[in-house]
Amino acid sequence: MDRLIEAIEAKDNPSVVGLDPTPTLVPPQAITSQDGFGGPKAQEDGTHGMERSGEAPAAQIVTGFYGFNRAIIDAVKDIVPAVKPQIAMYEAYGSVGFDVYRLTCQYAQSQGLYVLGDIKRGDIGSTAAAYAKHLTGVNTLDGDINGHPWHEDAITVNPYFGTDGMTPFLNAAKQADKDLFALVRTSNPSSAEIQELELASGERVYEHVADLVEVWGVDSIGKYGYSRLGAVVGATHPEQGKKLRERMPHTFFLVPGYGAQGGTAADVAGMFGAHGRGAIVNSSRGIIGAWKKSGKYRETMDAQEALDLVGRSARAAAIAMRDDLREALRRP
């Protein structure tokens, strides 16, 4: 986690922007325009093959997604340390969706951002090892590494397969010097149906998983005291999050649920550790959908005008979130 912590401290901002586009969050001009990428940069990136958006609805939609993502990345890259693309929003559109996910990650990295791939993979044995190649890249037949096609610095994983499900991911993370975030206490309301079940020991399921995550990461603790295996802990569970921080002193938290899901800066403040470290807070719709609440959108805008509004609105929302977190973390 050292690289992520240093990126956070360089910008004095423990927030990450979730790049989770949907057709309702992207201005329609960015989708219906034949040049949803916003100009010749698409050709420079080698993505010109997807500009022919009239070939298929799926290609047209995700072409718009890419232009939308670039507008947000360009607007916030000097404010936030990281972005978190949610792969489900892309893979729903098939192979072209995977291309846009990969290109989004690649572009974010090229702009100096830490990329957290929200893929929530989990399995055992060779299947887990295959999923873990998101981190290591793929070996070719002659033994060479065929690059790192996903361009991720970290991924989210599902730990509910236990140790043999996590080991391939942990090994891959060490090999590639990258990070993982395991689901521990998620932000959705019905998570309590499983995660809060009481065990014979008296602890809750999520508490037992938390202990496992802390142990699994113990041999990869970096210079700031946190292991490369982090935990996903929802902002919607502030009291549980505080207790988990005490329970997991060497585990870095990814905290979803801020903003649109109801979590506040005050809720997440207790999930940070010493020196204001130990957590990064995610906002998706609150930032990427800010243009819809700006009152400045017009249906007569062309694609570039709409994307400019997306960028300005996202920037303002990202600054507001940064300042909100700074204030909360400075309170006694």
Secondary structure, DSSP 8 states (H G I E B T S, - for coil): -HHHHHHHHHHT--EEEEE---TTTS-HHHHHSTTTT-STHHHHTT-GGG--GGG-HHHHHHHHHHHHHHHHHHHHTTT-SEEEEBTHHHHTTTHHHHHHHHHHHHHHHHTT-EEEEEEEE---HHHHHHHTHHHH--B-TTS-B---TT--SEEEE--TT-HHHHHHHHHHHHHHT-EEEEEEE-SSGGGHHHHT-B-TTS-BHHHHHHHHHHHHTGGGB-TTS-BSEEEEE-TT-HHHHHHHHHH-TT--EEE--BSTTSB-HHHHHTT--GGG-SEEEEESHHHHTGGGGSS---TT--HHHHHHHHHHHHHHHHHHHHHHHHHHHH--
